[in-house]
Amino acid sequence: MVKPVKKPVVKGPSATDVDAKVDAHVDICAVRYEGIEREMRGMNARLKRIEAIFIGSAGAIILLLAHLALK
């Protein structure tokens, strides 16, 4: 008869430890995402300024071309 082999019992972290790690991770990610949101708002403002410059430039070019064409 073959004796059954006993597998060693491996103890991992407890549920409380895992829960604490997950909570810490959530807190860190919340801070990180706040920073990302702040940067995105700044980029959005810069893009709006660039868009306004492009629209103004395009309008000026169209008016200049219309003036030259009707001359």
Sequence and secondary structure as in RCSB ss.txt:
>XXXX:A:sequence
MVKPVKKPVVKGPSATDVDAKVDAHVDICAVRYEGIEREMRGMNARLKRIEAIFIGSAGAIILLLAHLALK
>XXXX:A:secstr
              HHHHHHHHHHHHHHHHHHHHHHHHHHHHHHHHHHHHHHHHHHHHHHHHHHHHHHHH 
